[in-house]
Amino acid sequence: MKHLIALLLVITVSAQSLRAQDPEYDFELLKNLELFEEVYKKVDINYVDEPSPGALMKAAIDAMLLELDPYTVYFPESEIEDYKLMSTGQYGGIGAIIRQVNEQVIIVEPHKGYPADKAGFIAGDVILEIDGKSCEGLSSSEVSEMLKGKPGSTFQLTVERNGDQLIKPITREEIKLGPVPFYGMVNDDVGYIKLNSFTQTAGLDVLKGFKDLKKSNSMNKCILDLRGNGGGLLIEAVKIVNMFVPKGSDVVAIKGRTGEENREYKALLKPEDLSIPLVVVVDGGSASASEIVSGALQDLDRAVIVGETSFGKGLVQRPLDLKYNAKMKVTIAKYYTPSGRCIQKLDYSNREVGSSATAVSEEYIKKFKTKNGREVIDGRGVEPDVKVDLPEYSRLTATLVVNNIIFDFATQYFLNNESIAPATEFTVDDALYTDFVEFALKQDFEYTTASGDMMELLKETAEKESYYQDAQSEYDALFAKFQPSKEDDLEKFKPEIKELIGLEIVGRYYYEEGRIAYSLVNDKYIEEAVKILNDNARYKSILNIQD
């Protein structure tokens, strides 16, 4: 009962300290805290098994905060490494991406130069034991927690590779994942910078890449790739916009419930380049700080936005320290781009308790004007100036990915080939693809076609309406034509499958940097960005630049 007494004491003290000036609010707050106290007391005394106070409180806090929005979150002491990774890109561990495959957890990619890589672990290794403790039945998150720890601590890692067991010592390090995994030249004059996150060095790293490309490669046009970038620190977004706009330009404003949170961010530093043609690439995974950068550069008509409509997260969070080494992030404000728009897509304020948020109603969508008079809207993320529609992968290709068939083939290839051509020169030729087809056909996998699924639905409907028997022979003949053939489909969808095979193989030898370099060769987004940059008249027309 000691933990219960302590908990009730905390609740009582908290209730006293949180009293509001509004008597009605004050009563509602105290009433619900007392009810919470009573519910927990009844559970603690009467529940059939002794409950865990920590687990129950964590569940209660998470459920409460989820009623606000997905970004107001609580981090107990046990999850501080995850919080640290999100905010700084740093954590103590071995430096490897892991994933759960069926009942096993495998290494998907060791980060170049970090402990897992230096110890000789490779993609495809199945994690069996950590310091003698079996990982059987554990989830990837549970294994991840076991791998993380204090830098300098050493343990034994047991893996299975190609049917053999390997046991090696590995020493944890402070892992710092750079926000810019790659920058380079797409062609003779177009530079490319990939930004994965807005952690503490994002602004400096983008600036370094930009300067290097101009100095060493004569870059005179630039692509900034924010695809899949879920955001991070707002101030780093401001620094990046500052590189390309005049000093004193509005970048972003935040507005909260109280005036204390209201603040305007301007470009306070000398810009790096005010004239270089710039394209920013975004997709549905570009959120928060990515949308501050793309939204500001769009509103100021400083860059052409290419790709897909961004995620639509216009909310600002602040980290707060709690007792017992815990932390939380709280949504304190909404942000507004220079034209005055908030790109927040989902409305968390006007929803019923327990229900999902819905998109901002069309009647509340407003129109705004960019610096050069172009029309933009709020409430829908950042809409690209030039949209790129990518074809979806076939169901066969998706099946090959989901069932790790391409991944496993790359693992075998890496074990049998000491080296390959440089990332930008490597190709999956017909001989290598033939090897993959033979490998794939030996695997146990099934898939259906969308046409076949529709035929099944047609059959069900026809049977209900008593038409099926009259047309059964014709139906069966047509249905047979829509049944997948692995051999035929592996040939039909050869181009897209070859691209993914190449990407997976290159990653084994050249890590993330190599995969990005390889992917640029056939990247539809980048192809469109280069076309725009190489057509000065079109570039100016999109941005409504008047000579």
NUMITOR-477525 format. One record per residue: residue in one letter; z, y, x of N, C-alpha, C in turn. Coordinates in steps of 0.001 Angstrom, whole numbers, plus 500000, padded with zeros to 6 digits. Last residue first. Layout:
<nodes>
AZYXZYXZYX...
</nodes>
This chain:
<nodes>
D435006539452510895434673540010512217434601541542512149Q437603538058509055436479538982509010436240539571510398I438613534923508101438671535901509188437413536755509145N439257532817506396438869534121505837439022535232506878L439586530328507318440745531217507434440470532620506892I437021529312506850438182528662506225439377529611506209S435512531015508503435315531031507051436518530421506328K436272530300511058436588531641510567436462531726509048Y435250527664511070436669527921511344437075529281510774R432524528096510691433291527389509664434782527654509819A431935529417513078431676530083511796432479529423510686N432576527508515028433342528749514943433153529463513612D432873524408515328432028525223514447432769526532514169N434767523055516705433466523244517367432493524079516546L436840522866514910437024523687516108435707523976516819I435697521073513068436054522429512654436169523344513861K435417518775514644434244519373514003434522520827513625V438098518260515264437176518643516338435929519310515753A439063517498512728439637518653513410438692519166514503E437578515182512266437371516348511402437900517617512062E438635513559514305437195513823514259436908515074513432I441275513428513490440949514168514713439464514481514773Y441014511866511161441646513183511108441206514033512302K439874509530512182439103510359511252439684511766511126D439824508225515326440734508842514363439962509824513472N438822506777517470438245506547516144439097507154515030V440207507819519695438769507546519805438118507409518430L442892507904519278442133509150519133440630508914519113S443978505461519947443683505729518533442830506973518342Y444430505669522706443426504726522198443004505101520776A446522507546522758445252507841523439444133506956522906I448474506072521355447979507341520825446627507685521448R448831503894523066448368503673521693447795504959521101G449833505147525365448524504495525394447960504271524007E452316506025524437451347506989524964449941506406524968E453617503622523867453235504541522786452179505541523243Y452155501288526272453234501798525432452707502802524387Y450313499937527752450438501377527989451415502067527032Y450456497226527062450266497605528468450605499074528735R450871497093524357451624496175525231451564496615526686G449046498880523248450465499223523241451296498341524148V446693497411523380446869498553524278448344498948524368I447166495583521253447049495128522646447294496269523623E447219497271519005448376496425519332448326495966520789L444684498456519073445879499295519081447100498490519516G443021496219518829442994497039520032444247497881520168I443698495425516228443922494505517359443981495312518656L442820497615514777444256497311514819444601496341515942E440047497439515222440773498660515586442277498387515718K439404494979514095439256495182515549440046496401516015I439776495576511394440672494619512035440613494782513554E437693497316510888439065497808510753440068496865511412P435395495638511495435655496909512186437107497375512094K435647493262509746435762493196511206436063494549511860F435447492579507152436358493671507500436622493731509007K433611490445507220433343491631506402434174492830506838E434848488510508789433609489125509256433342490439508521L437005487893507244437262488272508637436021488887509268D435691487107504935436368488398504948436732488840506361D434692484567505624433765485641505254434431487009505379E437119483185506207436051483288507196435123484460506899K438545483429503784439090483968505025437988484184506062S437479484454500774437150483486501806437621484078503128P438870485023497518438690485386498921438318484199499798Q437000485068494545438043484406495331437814484665496811F434943486043493093435949487010493534437098486362494303K433411483941492318432799484886493249433814485891493808A435005482711490443434830482046491734434250482995492782F434638484341488250435937484362488934435827483759490335L432096483582487387432303484921487925433604484997488746A432646480968486539431615481197487547431787482565488217D434610481398484598434936480609485785433923480840486908Y433109482851482675434256483457483354434552482719484660E431253480973481841430781482199482483431906482863483267S433054479105480770432164478711481865431639479940482610Q434418480591478722435124480008479861434197479694481028A433847481877476387433212482395477597433768481752478868D435267480660474404433830480843474185433108481268475466Q437871480785475367437205479469475264435702479621475120Y438510483565475152438356482914476444437570481609476345Y439099484799472826437714484876473275437462484004474505S441666485201471769440922483978471410439440484057471753E443262487177472676442341487553471608441425486399471188K444607485856474673445386486406473562444491486735472370E442451485303476363443178484196475725443987484689474536A441805487876477216440831487107476433441500485941475712T444100488520478703443761489299477510442807488520476608E443927486612480731445114486655479868444812487398478575K441465487341481878441642486027481279442827486023480316L442032489886482877441021489737481832441180488406481109L443838489187484849444304489982483709443326489888482540E442095487862486543443236487141485965443768487871484739M440454489992487255439890488868486503440997488044485845M442216491502488705441717492050487446441089490960486589D442529489818490890443693490130490050443261490672488697G439940489890491956440475488639491418441665488873490519S439864492542492793438921492079491761439427490799491120A441755492542494782442020493357493591441106492918492451T442365489230496060441586490466496019441955491233494752T445110487748497907444215487845496758443401489124496888Y446111485438500489445999486780499918445054486728498739E448063483539502826447226483627501634447167485078501181F448517481684505846448651482908505053447670482870503887D449155480184508683449361479894507261449552481200506504Q446635480136511246447908480585510685447944480305509187K444145479561512101445147478507512305446494478861511677L442755481857511749442472480763510823443445479592510984A443633483398513939444049483744512580443864482579511610F442341482186516143443805482244516076444271482463514642E439659482649515499440136481268515671441661481204515561V439735485462515516439392484728514281439887483296514368F440310485976518228441279486331517188441007485564515902D437987485062519458439275484421519786440309484726518709T436250486935518369436076485518518033437355484733518333Y437164489198519666437356489092518214437179487652517752L436352488658522239437788488749521963438046488618520469A433586488736521813434210487517522336435711487513522042D433114491335520959432892490227520028433550488937520507D435831493451522203434436493011522099434341491790521190V437722496013521931437801494640521431436360494181521226T438151498017524845437473497712523581437703496258523209F439444500668526810439580499294526330438867499123524992E439413503303527442438206502539527751438260501114527205T441833504443526959440675505058526305439381504285526542A443530502783528581443650502821527121442400503358526433P441814500924531180442608502062530691442520502181529167A441681497281530807441084498570531147441999499700530670I444560495223531642443357495541530858442810496881531348S446369492438533139446012493848532992444780493990532112E447039489750532771447915490609533557447621492085533353N447084487722530054446244488677530776447127489702531467N448804486139528616447711485460529332446839486398530160L450558487780527332451120486744528200450048486078529066F448775489278525800449520489927526872450092488904527853Y447925487361523931446958487985524834447673488585526039Q450293486858522552449662485789523338448665486361524346T450629489387521376451661488815522239451064487737523144A448381489607519789448533490526520913449579490014521901F449010487646517914447828487468518755447928488366519991D451234488806516701451403487567517463450207487300518376F449984491041515461451070491218516428451215489983517313I448259489790513673447701490634514731448735490827515838I450252488531512153449219487728512804448547488512513924N452319489523510567452427489610512029451382488789512774N452001489782507901452377488455508387452414488367509914V451125492413507742452420492051507162452916490704507682V448556492188508961449602493037509526450971492577509048L447176490466507313447252490150508751448343490962509436T447352491891504934448030490596505058448200490209506522A445707494058505478447125494283505190447930493001505357T443278492688505712443839493391506865445331493630506672L443008491759503063443062490811504182443720491483505385R442839494076501622444017493230501434444132492193502553S441711496816503695441497495699502779442778494881502654Y443015500130503825442726498845504450442531497777503375E441366502922502292442502502016502414442062500734503120P439833505687503946439723504467503129440941503580503345L441087508987503793440879507783504585440766506569503673D440109512168503428440384510969502632440067509745503469V441308515193504322440661514012504881441079512809504047K440815518601503466441415517306503156440610516175503777V441555521615504733440475520624504732441111519247504563D443949522780504230442743523582503996441514522679503947P446468520806502541445571521096503679444418521995503275E449464522019501175448163521425500896447201521788502022V452705521279501615451641522094502209450320521386501962G454414520802498462454208520570499877453176521539500419R454499521969495962453660520778496138453484520403497611G455746524434495551456158523274494778455363522006494972D453116526972495640454390526392496038454614525085495294I449782527630496928450756527426495858452059526873496423V447395530128497987448189528922498225449219528820497112E444413531866498672445382531450497660446063530146498058R443958534389501180443660533065500630444768532644499669G444474536828502450444145536816501029443770535478500447N445374536762505015443969537153504816443517537038503367K447990535871504624447765537173505256446352537679505010T447894534279501353448091534287502804447801535688503337K449585534494498250448451534885499073448818534818500553F450435532158495609450767533155496619449507533450497434K451445530942492421450400531178493409450823532311494348K453780528441491266453317529820491427452254529905492523I454864526205488817454108526369490058453540527785490123Y455969525800486396456750526606487330456047526793488676E454312524160485036454499525505484483455271526423485422E454510521732486346453329522565486588453533523997486096S457783521022487620456834521100486509455703522074486820V458391519202490533458505520504489880457405520621488826A458902515712489975458193516821490610458398518101489814T462276514462489540460854514510489212460227515721489890A464846512226490575464272513570490528462780513470490227S466325509727488485465554510130489662465013511539489474S469733509700487225468282509592487081467590510075488350G472422510186487538471953508809487663470455508647487566V472401512935485398473190512137486328472683510699486340E469183514490485056470356513862484471471085513043485534R468200517442486840468020516033486470469322515508485889N467701519940488333467599519780486876467286518332486500S467841519726491099468843520515490377468854520229488884Y465769518478492320467034517747492264468085518464491417D462494518207492091463537519080491553464823518276491387L460216517920494794461073517285493790462210518210493386K458990519780496587458220519116495530459093518543494425Q459178522820498253459944521694497735459245521081496519I458044525049499364457152523907499174457891522672498635C458158528296498316459009527161498674458223525908498365R456544531316499453456561530064498681457585529067499228G456149533628500870457191533618499841457292532328499059S454557533719503049453977534244501805454990534276500669P456192532457505036455944533904505065455356534489503785T458237530065503126457250530409504146456934531904504073Y461603529288502704460428529942502134459507530380503268Y464067526770501976463349527663502879462041528134502256K467308526596500490465880526281500451465180527222501424A470534525365501621469575526394501220468194525789501022I472198523304502284472814524613502077471838525649501526T473009520017502236471922520928501900472526522281501526V474839518684504896474880519250503551473687520170503352K475889515884506668474858516908506546474848517374505104M478915515037508367478052515013507193477003516103507327K480994512847510361480174514036510141479463513931508803A484024511745512023482932511595511053482175512923510930N486307511788513549485008511696514222483841511435513281Y488437512370511858488257510997512329486844510761512885K487042514972509752488122514317510486487706512914510911L483766516409510334484852515931509474485936515321510359D481352518984510766482303518041511346483381517684510333L478090519251509477479486519668509409480372518577510000P474759520478509641475732519450510014477152520011509980R472771521553506941473636521966508036474597520828508358Q469371521623505757470678520982505895471443521565507082V467115522866503371467701523040504697469094522413504723L464100521893501715465551522027501726466078522063503156G461520521196501033461814522588501308463300522881501339K459298518826501402460756518964501562461061520396501988G456645517647501141457234518555500159458745518617500215F454741516171502710455769515512501895456360516405500815S451328517466502536452559517070503205453607516595502205T448110516244501837449227517084501409450526516558502001E446245515439504840446686515166503480447821516119503123G444071517308506869444708516015506590444999515803505132V444634520461508439443724519345508155444536518094507831I444734523898508496445534522698508231444594521603507752V444021526228510958443453525450509852444287524174509712A446112529024511753445613527675512021445000527090510760R446742531542510906446657531339512357446125529956512712D447442532637508472446028532397508784445803532229510278L449994532663507698449609533735508621448144533619509057D450063530348506192450279531634505518449836532806506384Q449675528444508246448698528574507170448831529944506508L451942528780509772450649529016510421449527529125509384A453838528064507793453830529401508376452478529718509005G453164525367507248453161526373506188453097527785506730S453489524111509744452161524126509112452074525194508026V456287524695510198455237525029511163453883525148510472I457456523703507853457702525089508248456602525533509209E456653521096507933456083521939506881456375523412507128S458182520167509991456718520059510101456038520974509094A460721520492508911460306521386509993458791521328510226S459706518796506097460743519708506584460226520637507680A457158516381507078458172516953506192459027517982506907S454594514166506880454968515423507543455923516172506626G453658512062505476454907511863506198455362513095506951G451223512752504466452332512636503525453664512402504183D450134514868507216449914513829506202451142513768505304V448343517203509350449505516744508595449115515590507675V447397519086512127447096517902511328448383517407510672V446173522238512809447397521461512641447088520313511693V444141523880515124444178523019513941445493522263513950L443076526949516504444152525970516342443987525202515041P441669528958519051441479528274517759442417527078517659I443618531406520658443040530071520768442870529458519382S444971533846520336443554533747519971442977532343520001L447531534089521281447251534605519938445820534343519470D449815532320523035448361532486522885448066532904521448E452576532806523226451881532145524332450376532368524262P454419535823522403453608534641522075452913534073523298K457740536672523166456335536960523453455509535708523153L460014536164520401459592536067521793458122536455521949L460550536143517736461278537122518561460813537152520010A459418535744514686458977535436516048459555536499516964K462244535330512473461010535960512904460637535476514306Y463969534301509672463624533963511055462272534571511384E466600535382507615465174535427507916464955535138509395R468983534026505358468617534454506703467104534436506858N471816533219503457470493533834503492470180534356504898E474391532388503311473412531460503880472030532079504043E475764534399502072476134534061503444475096533174504120G475083534582499424474367535435500363474649535107501810T474944531279498050475648532519498356474863533306499397R472980529381497903473682529753496676474432531067496852G470319530514500136471285529576499592471946530088498332K467299530679501802468105531300500750469008530238500121I465467531455504727466262530485503973467160531244502999A462158531996505866463403532566505342464147531465504604V459985532066508690460577531346507573461843532077507149V458451534083510049458162532658510197458705531875509006D456998537259510477457871536407509675457464534954509876S456514538653513753455968538015512539457049537229511813G457522539526516156457946540237514958457434539632513663K454643538821518068456082539057518065456450539913516847P452009536925516531452528538145517167454049538249517058V451832533343517170451770534508516269452385535728516958F452193531090518749450836531417518320450721532670517466M454826530546519364453839530415520431452496531029520056N456215530618516966456275531794517827455236531753518949V456018527975516143455195528983515475455096530231516342I457986526965517900456590526510518012455649527490517320K460333528228517075459858528401518450458378528025518579V460601527228514474460374528661514678459809528915516074A461174524580515044459942524899514318459589526376514517E463647524892516188462555524395517034461207524643516372I465160525694514014464930526664515087463818526213516026L465373523360512476464566524488512009464222525437513146L465214520080513622465859521374513763464919522524513401G463383517982511520464503518088512449465062519496512444G460544515935510570461268517178510716462402517117511712G458927513697510404459836513971509293460709515193509460N455724513167511101456866513895511665457771514342510526G453362512090510238454524511211510320455771511874510863R451502514484512045451506513355511106452739512473511328L451072516679513579452404516533512982452457515377511988D449311517740516279449391516615515345450834516429514873L447323520349517048448739519979517004448903518940515903I444619521080519076445038520329517890446516519991518045C442755523869520376443929522995520375444172522343519023K440635525176522919440854524893521502441955523846521445N440466525279525606440269526543524905440299526378523386M441651523873528604441655523800527141441415525187526552S441509523261531352440675524326530777440564524229529266N443311521549532484442155520966531799441243521998531137S445440522890533643444818521783534379443521521290533765K446112524998531857446024525212533293445197524149533994K446112523937529283445322525142529581445089525289531078L447810521747529537446432521530529089445557522746529394D450214522986530297449558522024531193448090521847530826K450808524513528009450526525169529286449785524245530249F451239522433526147450213523452525915449813524129527225G453405521060527244452128520383527052450990521377526900K455336523152527141454943522550528421453590521868528308L455500523558524358455069524641525239454588524101526583V456541521099523559455216521508523076454660522612523976D459002521263524905458064520193525233456649520517524752L460273523473523718459971523495525146458918522450525509G460484522541521037459765523761521376459345523811522836A462059520149521336460702520122520776459892521351521177T464598519656522171463646520137523186462219520232522654Q466076518729519951466507519929520660465515520470521689T463502517627517612464808517536518239464994518727519177F461440517118515604461917518439515993463354518326516499S458935514635516478460173515076515836460561516454516350N456375514205517556456979513193516681458186513681515914L453383515680518251454808515974518124455421515032517100K450722515700520434451361514923519374452858515219519385I448031517725521154449473517557521364450048516824520166Y444958518241522768445664517540521683447131517370522071G442091520380523344443335519723523719444058519157522507V438745520621523964439728520508522880440950519725523357D436872520515526021437552521788525771438612521736524668D435969517871526441436022518806527571436823520068527293N438220516108524240436932516232524932437073517316525993V440926515763524080440067514960523212438645514959523755M443435515639526535442191516260526086441402515279525219G446975515473525713445807515244526553444585515917525959Y450223514145525230449288515263525096448150515025526086F452853512291523745451524512323524374450885513689524190P455358512512522648455052511281523379453720511332524128V457590514814522271456136514829522508455773513583523315P460293514277522137459597514588520883458078514637521022G461622511490523928460972512799523947460220513061522663L464585509983523567463197509843523146462562511228523065K466864508896525695466370510158525149464888510005524845I469626506934526077468210506909525733467826508245525116E471725506132528507471531507209527529470031507301527269E471761502514528720471602503858529264471618504873528135R473046499247529415472728500333528491472620501662529235T471660496693531246472650497766531265472203498905530352I471423493206531111470805494487530791471904495534530688P470596489945532319471561491038532172470815492335531895K468948487387530406468918488405531453470022489429531223I467511484406529582468784485121529565468775486109530735L465141482856527526465373483677528706466696484413528542Q463652479885526347464783480812526290464932481540527616D460320479332525081461347479197526111462453480226525904G458415479940523162459093478646523086460188478431524107N457686482554523771456689481486523897457337480104523953R460929483383524170459572483855524446458658482663524638E463992484448522977463037483337523007461647483923523202V466821485839524741465661485920523857464858484629523952T469909487272525353469166486009525293468035486140524291L471524489442527461470640489358526299469812488083526395Q474688490407528482473639489393528609472822489337527319F475509493797529481475701492576528694474537491628528947T477203496751530574476229495679530813476556494469529946S477424500293530277477961498965529950476859497920530051G476000502600530641476631502003531810477223500638531551P476752504097527513475875504022528682476632503509529909K478118502207524892478376503200525928477415503024527096G475622501139522497476939501187523092477021502228524187K473474498835520718473896500178521101475298500141521698L473341496209519927472630496601521148473053497980521639M474719496165517538475247495380518664474591495793519985E473073497719515946474427498200516236475031497451517420S470842496030515822470731497336516460472103497886516834V471814493950514291471490493692515691471404495010516458E472003495335511879473208494751512477472987494459513962S469342496009511426470324497079511579471602496559512218S468169493499511121467788494313512275468780495447512499S470730491089510176469630492011509891469305492813511143L471410487675511100471738489098511100470506489946510786G470713485020511379471072485500510047471394486973509972E471729484929514714471129484184513603471635484722512269C472744485899516961472163486879516042471515486204514840S475746484913518614474489484576517954474050485673516995K476973486107521601477164486123520145475812485913519464G476407486341524285476885485062523787477099484994522291D475388488934524458476656488593525125477276487325524535I473505488138521860473917489329522586475304489070523145E470758485916521188472180486173521404472389487480522165L468024486225520357468848485087519936470341485378520035I465185487957519593466561488138520036467430487012519458V462036487212520780462945486996519644464382487074520160D459446489239521969460658488486522305461566488414521081G457531491016521152457387489632520722458587488772521070A457406493042524000457160492929522568456911491464522213I459790492088526580458484492521526086458416492395524569F461950492692529364461752492238527988460473492839527440G462543493601531919461443492652531746461285492091530355A464270495597532454464808494238532570463740493175532332K462745497823531872463084497560533277463614496142533481D462707497605529045461464497533529823461765497161531272A465404497957528448464702496752527995463425496535528796P465994500573529738466594499285530135465835498041529707Y462809502379530219464194502266529774464690500835529977G460127502549530820461081503066531781462537502983531382K458953502695527515458609502683528933459714503302529797H460657500805525101460217502131525547460050502134527057P459375497819523733460332498430524653459792499792525080E458700496909520463458198497686521594459351498171522460V459831494838519042458479495282518691457862496075519837I461783492067519281461477493332519946460025493681519636I463030490657516191462194490633517386462083492028518000V465062488569514410464883489962514820464133489945516146Q464424486239511708464615486577513110464443488081513341E463684485409509252465111485301509573465413485711511008N461097487622508947461717486480508276463207486453508622V461747489895511236460618489095510784461183487782510254Q462884493109511881463217491799511326461952491118510810R462558494797515003462179494618513599462550493217513146I463127497431517413463250496051516947462896495991515468I462333499296520235462189499206518783462275497739518399A464559500198522868463532499304522326463513499406520806G466847500993524609465528501622524563464433500694524085I469432500200524695468524499545525638467124500133525601G471893502876524465471338501581524091470386501046525133G472982505785523016473287504818524066472787503448523673Y470591508387522281471608507418521886471880506503523071Q468676511215521178469411510482522197470384509480521575G467581512954519429466656511984520012467332511128521061T469254514680518103468953514973519508467877514081520101S469408513877515421469523515293515752469097515625517179M469061511091515336468274511948514462468274513401514912L470956510203517221469535509929517431468680510869516602K473336510983516006472959511571517294471469511381517564Y473354509289513801473296510740513607472815511427514885D473616506853515117472425507099514307472241508593514071E476121507219516284474957507033517161473664507285516396I477785507315514047477539508547514787476356508418515738E478652505281512500477228505605512424476874506870513200S481388505046512723480585503898513147479088504196513162E482380507339511536482381507244512992481467506127513495P480080508038508815481374507649509363481266507490510881F478260510501507489478184509599508635479595509256509097Y476642511375504472477910511208505192477723510182506307V474219513791503297474667512443503649475922512469504522T471754515155501670473178515429501847473852514080502054Y469316514114501103469494514685502433470930515126502706P468828513329498516468883512275499552469248512797500939D471207515139496448469853514920496961469945513891498076L473361514539494467472893515872494856471450515808495321E473917511927494150473670512682492922473187514104493223L474588511170496660473244510832496206472895511545494901L477263511795496819476310512680497475474878512418497018M478370509625495361478582511011494939477512511929495525A477601507433496894477137507539495505477271508973494999D478971507979499305477504507880499291476958508078497881I481633507868498408481088509113498966479568509098498905A481790505180497588482051506258496636481458507574497120A481256503812499960480374503627498806480542504766497803K483447504707501471482082504978501938481102504863500777M485543503633499965485406505084500078484006505469500533L485053500889500296485025501474498956484825502987499030A485350500592503071484067500279502442483956500921501067G488065501378503383486979502059504084485640501848503414P489522499546501782489506500982501450488363501725502117S488576496576500467488550497297501736488472498793501449P490781494775498194489591495568498537489725496228499898E491764491494497792492192492781498333490981493591498772D490610490164494678490676490112496139491088491483496659V491079491057492029491359489673492396491459489477493914Y492799494162491492491570493417491762491890492055492377N495212495603491131494863494524490201493649493684490583I495627497568493089496750496732492647496283495478491924D493141498773493495493904498311494658495013497341494241V492452499504490876491660498506491604492470497916492748K494385501443490337494296500243489495493527499131490208K493767503318492343495089502693492300495050501394491502Y491199504148491614491398503446492881492730502704492883V491821505360489138490899504220489205491120503435490489E493500507444489966494024506388489094493134505151489131E491833509023491546493062508465492115493544507275491293F489976509763489597489532508982490750490729508286491392L491639511289487967491032510065487437490560509160488569E492203513374489738493300512529489259492762511216488680L489667514457490011490336513916491189491479512994490789N489247515311487376488429514223487913489011513637489196K491208517333487116491168516203486185490410515026486790L490486519168489088491745518436489195491759517201488306L487965520052488049488081519466489370489336518610489478E488650521132485576487700520015485642487795519289486980F490360523244486328490871522125485527489961520903485638D488559524864487760489772524368488400490325523152487654Y486742525594485816486283524778486951487474524107487615E488526527128484293487852525969483692487342525023484774P489337529169486088490318528211485554489669526959484972D487812530131489003487496529893487598488463528845487042Q488547529944491616489045531096490862488831530913489371A489536526589492560488599527696492431489231528832491630R491108524513494894491221525241493636490275526447493626L491224523021497164489901523298496608489941524069495295S493829522523497825493094523445498686491740523830498112Q494602520703495857495287521995495940494454522998496731A492937518569496460492831519207495154493466520586495170S493884517867498977492531518393498832492376519130497515V496392516869498347496286518060499192494917518717499031T495577514665496791496436515705496221496330516997497003I494065513160498623493438513655497401494244514807496814V496014512554500560494836513345500926494192513962499698L497717510994499006498217512230499594497058513150499958L496074508855498473496495509696497357497044511030497862L495862507771501076494684508244500362495069509207499248A498470507026501630497823508040502456496624508642501743I498810505072499683499664506258499664499010507389500454L496890503226500540496764503840499229497574505124499155H497846502379502989496577503103502961496379503808501628K500214501140502169500288502331503005498986503126502939M500000498785500809500000500000500000500000501273500847
</nodes>
